Amino acid sequence: MEASYTIIYGLVQGVTEFLPVSSSGHLALIPHFLKISDPGVAFDLAMHLGTALSICCYFYKEIKELLWQTFNIFQLKYKEFPYALNMMVATLTTFLVALGIKGIAEVYGRGPKMIAANLIVFGVLMFIADYRGSKGVTNTMYQKFQWKKSFLIGFFQALAIFPGVSRSGSTLTISRFIGMSREEATRFSFLLSLPVIFGGMIFKGRELFENPSVDWSAISIGLTVSFLTGLLTIHYFLKFIKKMGLGLFSIYRILFALFLLSYF
C-alpha cells in the first residue's frame, strides 16, 4: 500500500475512533474512493492498536488507578471502588451482548442503507440525550456502584457492532440520558473502549495466522499516524464537548447518512 493511502487510513482511524460519528462507516468508504483493495487484518489491527495506545498514554493515571482498584475488587473490597466495578459490569455486558448479536450484525448490518439508518437514528437520539442531559447532572460513576446504569452503557456499547451506530456515540448517548456530565461521560466512554479494542484485536488476531504476508512498512506508518492523531483528537474533543456539546456531531451524522444514501 502506498504511504499516502496509509496516512489517510491512520488519520481517519485516529479521528473517527473517538468522535461519535462511526469510524467503521468512514473507514468502509476509503477503498471505494481511493479505488484500492481492503488493507487486510494485520493493518486493521495496527490501526486499532494505535488508537488504543493513545488512550493508554492520555489516560495513564486513570488507567493505573483503575487497575489498582480492579486488583482490590478481586480481594473482595468491591464496596470501596465503585468506578472500577461499574467499568467491569459495563465491559462484561458489552462482550456478552456483542456475542449474541454478532451474527445478526454480519447478515443485516453491512448495507449502506442500514448504515445510513443507524447514523440518523442514533444521531437523533444523541441530540435528544445531550439536550436533556444539559438540564442537570444527577449521576456519577465515581461515587456509587450502579449496576443497572452500567449494564445500560455496556448494552449500548455492544450495539456499535452495527456499522453506523458508533461506539463512542452510543455510550455518550445513554450516559447523557442517565444523567452523567459531558466530561465524565466522555472519559468513561474512552476508558471503556480499551477492553473492547483489545478484545477485538485478540479475536481478529486469529485471522492473522491464516495470512502471514504482512506489509510492515504500511503497518508502522498507519500505527504511528493513528496513535498521534488519536492523542490530538482525545485532547481537543474533551475541550470541545465541555463548551459545545454533541449537537454538531448529530447534524454531521445525518448529513453523512444522506450522502451515503445518495452515493450508493
Secondary structure, 3 states (H helix, E strand, C coil): CCHHHHHHHHHHHHHHCCCCCCHHHHHHHHHHHHCCCCCCHHHHHHHHHHHHHHHHHHCHHHHHHHHHHHHHHCCCCHHHCHHHHHHHHHHHHHHHHHHHHHHHHHHHCCCHHHHHHHHHHHHHHHHHHHHHHCCCCCCCCCCCCCHHHHHHHHHHHHHHHCCCCCHHHHHHHHHHHCCCCHHHHHHHHHHHHHHHHHHHHHHHHHHHCCCCCCCHHHHHHHHHHHHHHHHHHHHHHHHHHHHHCCHHHHHHHHHHHHHHHHHC
